[in-house]
Amino acid sequence: MSIDRHALRKAIALAVFAAASGWVPALAADSAGPKPASAPTEVFARVGEVVVTHDQFQAAFGQAARGKFYHGKAPDGAVAALQREVGQGIVDEILLSAEARRRNIEPDQEAVQRTIDSYDERYRANPQWRADRDLVLPALKAKLERDSLLDRLAKAVKSVADPSEQELQQYWEAHQDKFTAPERVRLSVILLRVDPSSLQATWDERQAEGKAIVKQLRDGADFKELAQRHSGDPSAANGGDMGYMHKSALPEPAQVALDKLGPGEFTDALVLLEGVAVLRLEDRKASRLNPLEAVRERARDLWKRDKGEEAWKALAARLRADTTVELDESRFLPLATAAPAGNKAEPR
């Protein structure tokens, strides 16, 4: 049986992180006397009556940093921003978990158990999983339950009623970029294929062949016949006709060249990744705003998504405002400072 060791390490890391980030009610930390810098009970945050230690923050930050930066060295500015993002995320998770319990929301235990069963099924033949299962399972289960709790709270908060006709109309008018079909072009191509690893001499030969084809076209040769005879593109059987496509899907040299063409005109021989190509513009369909009636369902879904996100952010903001939160950011890297006064850009 093949074992996905990376996935196994990820599962165990998740469980270890859950144990490290298991928030506990504040004890008599202040009466225990000063702690050395490495003491696991040194307080990073107080969120109401919940305490988070610096070690717990570092566990959460370490996991976030690995996911964001992989094994590369991140710039100090990015690290500083991520430190604050993780700190705020910890605070929000504590507040939102408490709000879920206040609303008597329960985790989806069946879904939690299905996930645990999937780990058992995937790694049942792995001795590391068998040896560590009893140790990591309680923390893993707690993490899965907390995630389920937050998912259910988010679903409840983000569930908003359908917009009124006026709200839908206003949304469509304010977000017309979301409902505009981009420009499309219908192209024909003669592609002289070249393996990207070919010697320069081969590329030079194809460019010369491409220029000869362009000369034939200028002398009145039929594009379709030349495509059928010379093109290595699958469209050759159709005389090079590639149909309609979004111009943005084309390589940049092709986009630049097509911007200068009208219907029926063709490019010079262009060097592209696939080889040397001659393109002819058959037709151009300008970008077009779809009327509300044509996009009503999508507009409604986007409105509800945006309103749901607004409601979720508003809940987190209200919980922060209603709860005493203290964060020790003394070990954070400084955020990037503004440019010196003499280098400030002039306002537009």
DRENBALUM-459673 format. One record per residue: y, z, x of N, C-alpha, C in turn; residue in one letter. Coordinates in steps of 0.2 Angstrom, whole numbers, plus 5000, padded with zeros to 4 digits. Layout:
YZXYZXYZXa...
//
This chain:
499450005004500050005000500650005004m501149955003501749955007502250005005s502550045009502950095007503750075009i504150075005504850065006505150125009d505150135015505350195018506150205017r506550155017507250155016507350195009h507050165004507050194997506850264997a506350285001506050345001506550395004l506850375010507350415013507950425008r508150375004508750375000508550424994k507950424992507750474986507850544989a507550554995507550624998508250644999i508650595002509350615003509750634997a509550594992509850614985509750684983l509150704984508950774982509250824987a509250804993509650854998510350854996v510650804994511350804993511450844986f510950834982511050874975511050954977a510550974982510551044983511151064987a511451014991512051034995512651044990a512651004985513250994981513151034974s512651074974512551114968513051174967g513551154963514151204962513851274959w514151324962513851394960514451434958v514451474953515051524951515251564957p515851574958516151614963515851684964a515651704970515451764971516051804974l515851864977516451904980516551874987a516751814987516851774994517451814998a517951824994518551854997518451925000d517951954998517852025000517352025006s517051965008516551965013516851965020a517551965020517851965027517951895029g518251885035518451815038517751785040p517751715039517151675041517351635047k516851615051516951575057517051505054p517251455058517451385055516851355053a516251365055515651335053515251375047s515551425045515251465040515151425033a514551415031514351375025514751405019p514951465019515351495013516051485013t516351445018517051435019517251395013e517751415009517951385003518351315004v518151265001518551205001518951194995f518651214989518951204983518751264978a519251284974519151324968519351284962r518851274958519051244951518851284946v519351324943519251374938518851434942g518251444939517851494942517351464947e517351404948516851374952517151364959v516651374964516851374971516451314975v516751274979516451224983516651244990v516051244994516251255001516351195005t516551205011516751145016516051115018h515551145018514851115020514651075014d514851095008514651055002515050995002q515751005003516150945003515950895009f515750915015515550875020514850835018q514450865014513850835012514050775008a514450785003514650734998515050685002a515450705007515850645010515450605015f514950635018514450605022514150545018g513850565012513550515008513950455006q514550475004515050425002515250385008a515350405014515550375020514950325022a514350345021513850305023513750245018r513950255012513850205007514450155008g515050175010515650135010515750105017k515550135023515650105029515050085033f514450105030513850085033513750125040y513650085045513650115052514250095056h514750065053515350045057515850095057g516250095062516750145063517350125058k517550175054518050155049518750175052a519250135050519950155052520150225050p520550265053520750325051521050325044d521450275043521750275036521250275031g520750235032520250225026519850295026a519750325031519350395031519750445027v520450445029520850485025520950475018a520950415016520950405009520250425006a519750405009519050425006518950505006l519250535010519250615010519550635004q520150615002520450634996520050604990r519850544990519450524984518850564983e518450584988517850624987518050694985v518550724987518850784985519050784978g519350734976519550724969518950714964q518450674967517850664963517450724962g517450774967517050834966517450874961i518050884961518450914956518350894949v518350824948518250794942517550804939d517050804944516350814941516250884939e516550924942516450994940516851004933i517450974932517850984926517450944920l517250884921516850844916516250874914l515850904919515250934917515350994913s515851034914516051094910516251064903a516551014903516750984896516150964892e515750934896515150904892514750964889a514651024893514351084890514751114885r515351114885515851134880515651094873r515551034874515450994868514650994866r514351034869513551044868513150974869n513450944874513050884876512450904880i511850874879511250884883511050824887e510750834893510550784897509950744893p509850684894509350644892508650664896d508350714894507750734898507150684898q507150644893506550594894506750544899e507450524899507650474905507550504912a507750574912507650604918506950604921v506450624916505750624918505550554920q505750504916505550434918505750414925r506350444927506550424934506150464939t505950524937505550564942504850534942i504550514936503950484936503950424941d504450384941504450324945504450344952s504750394954504650414961503950434963y503650474958502950494959502550434960d502650384955502250324955502350284962e502950274964503150234970502850264976r502850334977502750364983502150404983y501750394978501150444977500650444983r500650384987500150374992500550394999a501150414999501550435005501450505006n501250525012501150595014501850635014p502350595016503050635017503250655010q503150605005503350624998502950684995w502250684997501850734994501950804997r502150795004502350865007503050895005a503450845003504150875002504350874994d503850844990504050844983504250904980r503850964981503951024977504651054980d504851034986505451064989506051024986l506050964985506550924984506650914976v506050924972506050904965506550944961l506651004962507151044958507851014959p508051004965508750974967508850904964a508250864965508350804962508350804954l508050844951508050854944508750874942k509050924945509650944944510250894944a510150854949510650794950510550744945k509950724943509850674938510050704931l509950764930510250794924511050794923e511350814929512050814929512350744928r511950694931512150624930512150604923d511550624920511450604913511950634908s512150694910512650734906513350694906l513550674912514150644913514150574910l513550544910513450474907513550484899d513250534897513350544889514050564887r514350604891515050614890515450554890l515350514895515750454896515650404890a515050404888514850354882515250384876k515250454875515550474869516350464869a516650484875517350474876517550404875v517250354878517450284879517250244872k516950274868516750244861517350244857s517750194857518350184853518250134847v518650144842518550104836518850034838a518649984833518849914834519649914834d519949864837520749864837520949834830p521549844828521849814822521949744824s522149704819522349634820522949634825e523449674823524049674827523849694835q523449744836523249764842522949714846e522449674843522149624846522549564848l523049544843523549494845523949514851q524249574851524649594856524249594863q523649614863523249614869523149544871y522949504867522849434869523549404872w524049424869524749394872524849424879e524649484880524849524886524349504892a523749474890523249464895523049394895h523449344894523249274893522849254899q522949284905522549264911521849274910d521649314906520949334904520649284900k521049244896520849194891521049124893f521149114899521349044901520849014905t520548954902520048914906520348884912a520048894918520448864924520348784924p520748754928520748684929520048664931e519848604928519148574930519248504932r518848484937518948414939518248374939v518248314937517648274937517648234943r517148234947517048204954516448164955l516548114959516048074962516048084969s515448074972515448094980514948044983v515148024989514647994994514648045000i514048075000513948125005513448095011l513748095017513248075023513048145026l512448165024512248235026512148235034r512348295036512248315043512048385044v511548395048511248465049511848505052d512048565050512548595053512448615061p511848615063511648625070511648565074s511848505071511748445075512248445081s512148395085512548385091513248355089l513748365092514448335090514348255090q513948225094513848155094513648135087a513148175084512948155077513448155072t513848215072514448215068514948155069w515048145075515548085076515248025073d514648005074514347945071514447945063e514348005060514348015053515148005051r515548025055516248015053516447945054q516247915059516347845059516047805053a515447825051515147795045515547805039e515847865038516247885033516847845032g517147835038517847795039517647725037k517047695039516947625037516847625029a516547675026516447675019517147675015i517547715018518247715015518547645015v518547615021518847545022518547495017k517847505016517547465011517847475004q517947535002518247554996518947524995l519347535000519947505000519947434999r519447395002519447325001519147304994d518947354990518747334983518047344982g517647374987516947394986516847434980a516247434976516047474971515847544973d516147594971516047664973515347684971f515147664965514447684963513847654967k513947594969513447554973513447584980e514047604983514047634989513647704989l513847744984513447804983512747804983a512447754978511747744978511447724984q511847684988511547654995511547715000r512147745001512247795007512247865005h512347884999512447964998511747994999s511848055002511248105002511248164997g511748154993511848204987511348184981d511148234978510648224972511048174967p511648174967512048134962512048064963s511748044969511747974971511447924966a510947954962510547914957511047894952a511547934951512047924945512647894948n512647864954513247834957513747884960g513447944961513847994964514248044959g514148024953514448064948514148144948d514648184949514448254949514648294943m514948264938515148294932515748344933g515948384928516548424929516348494932y516748514936516748584940517348614941m517348674942518048714943518248694951h518848674951519048654958518948704963k519048774961519048824965518348834968s517848804965517148804968517048754974a517548714975517448664981517648694987l517448674993517748695000518448675000p518848715004519548715004519748645006e519448605011519748545013519648495007p519148505003519148454997519648474992a519748544991520348564986520948534988q521148534995521748514997521848434996v521348404998521348324997521348304990a521048344985521048324978521748334975l522048384977522748394975523148334975d523048294980523448234981523248174977k522748184973522448124970522548114963l522548054960522548044953521948014951g521748014945521147984942520947914945p520347904948520147844951520347834958g520747884961520847884968520347924972e520247904979519747934983520047964989f519648004992519948044998519748005004t520048025010519747995017519048035018d518748015023518148045025518248115027a517948165023518048235024517448265028l517648305033517048345036516948415033v516448425030516248485026515648515029l515448565026514848605029514248565029l514148525023513548485022513548425026e514048395028514148335031514848305030g514848235030515448195029515448175022v515948185019516048165011516648125010a516548075005517148045002517048054995v517648084992517648104985518148064981l517948044975518348014970518448054964r519148064962519348104957519248054950l518748074946518648034940519148064934e519248124934519648154928519848224930d520348244927520648314929520848344922r520548404921520648444915521048504917k521748504914522148554916521948624914a522148684917521948744914522248754907s521948784903522048784896521948854893r522448884889522448944886522048944880l521448974879521048974873521449014867n521448984861521749024856521349084854p521749134851521349194850520749184846l520749144841520149134837519549114841e519649074846519149054850518849114855a519249164856519049214861519049284857v519049284851519149344847518649404849r518049384850517549434851517649464858e517749414863517849434870518449484871r519049464867519649504867519549574864a519149574859518949634856518649684861r518049654864517649694869518149714875d518549674877518949694883519449744881l519749744875520249794872519849854872w519249854869518849924869518649954875k518549904880518349934887518949964890r519549934890520149954893520350024889d520350024883520550084879520050144881k519350124882518950174883519050204890g519250164895519450184902520050224901e520550204897521150244897520950314894e520550324889520350384886519950424891a519550394895519150434900519650464906w520150424908520550444913521050504910k521250494904521650544901521350604900a520650604898520250664898520250704905l520150664910520050694917520750724919a521350694917521950714918522150784914a521950784908522050844904521650904907r521050894909520650944911520950974918l521150924922521450954928522150994927r522550964922523151004920522951074917a522451074914522251144910521851194914d521651174920521251214925521551224931t521551284934521851304940521351274946t521651234950521251194955521651204962v521251234966521451244973521051204978e521351154982520951124987521251134994l520751144999520951155006520951085009d521451055010521450985013521750995021e521651055023521951065030521551025035s520951005034520550965039520550895037r520850875032520950795031521350765036f521150705038521650665042522250645038l522750635041523450625038523350545035p523650545029523750475026524250435030l524150365029524650325033525350335031a525850345035526450365034526850295032t527450305029527850245027528150215034a528350155034528650125040529350155041a529550155047530150185049530750145045p531250185044531850155040532050085042a532050075049532350015051531849955050g531249975048530749915047530549905040n530849945035530749935028530849865026k530449845021530549785018531149785013a531549735013532049735008531749735001e532049774996531749764989531949694986p531449664982531649604979532049604973r
//
